[in-house]
Amino acid sequence: MLKENKSLTRIEKCIAFFKKYWGIVTSFVISTSIVALFTCSLVFDRKIELQIMNNWVGIILGMIATIMSIISLFLSFYNLEREREEGKENRELFLDFRKVLDELQKEQSGMKDTLTEQLEATKDLKRNLANSKSPTVIDDNRYKIDAKNEKFIDILEIMRKAGVE
């Protein structure tokens, strides 16, 4: 993986160079070729004819096309490497997300079961209260209260059994 990152970093540096200087390189090649064409015509004392100019332009355009194809080749390799790296990152992120979702589903089903049990207990308690004609009496007087507050304590006891705090 470290080797892939070094390769990707090297390609990124090359792409950054081409991205920054491709116009300058192209302009330099064109201007240098034009200057060379006229310099050669002065040095060799020949007139620049249309056929010579066409050949020269063909050579220059061929060089520029070659440079651009090399840049394009680097870009395609760079994009391929970035796509592979991002695919790995996306797969890892998806697996982490999947684990979190599984944990949440387990927790949700556990909470659902707990709520269902509490609902059933509350329904049973309501049925028992509806079926009993007399209020529930607390067997032990652990709160040390008098008889008139026993109904309030009974309600508190019922609520505690139902899970309501």
HUZI-V271125 format. One record per pair of residues at least 4 apart in sequence whose C-alpha atoms are under 6 Angstrom apart, sorted by the first residue. I is the first residue (numbers start at 0). J is the second residue. D is the distance in whole Angstrom. If there is no record, write none. Layout:
BEGIN
((I	J	D) (I	J	D))
END
This chain:
BEGIN
((4	8	6) (7	11	6) (11	15	6) (14	18	6) (16	20	6) (17	21	5) (23	27	6) (26	30	6) (27	31	6) (31	35	6) (34	38	6) (35	39	6) (39	43	6) (40	44	6) (40	45	5) (56	60	6) (57	61	6) (60	64	6) (81	85	6) (82	86	6) (85	89	6) (89	93	6) (93	97	6) (103	107	6) (121	161	6) (158	163	5) (159	163	6))
END
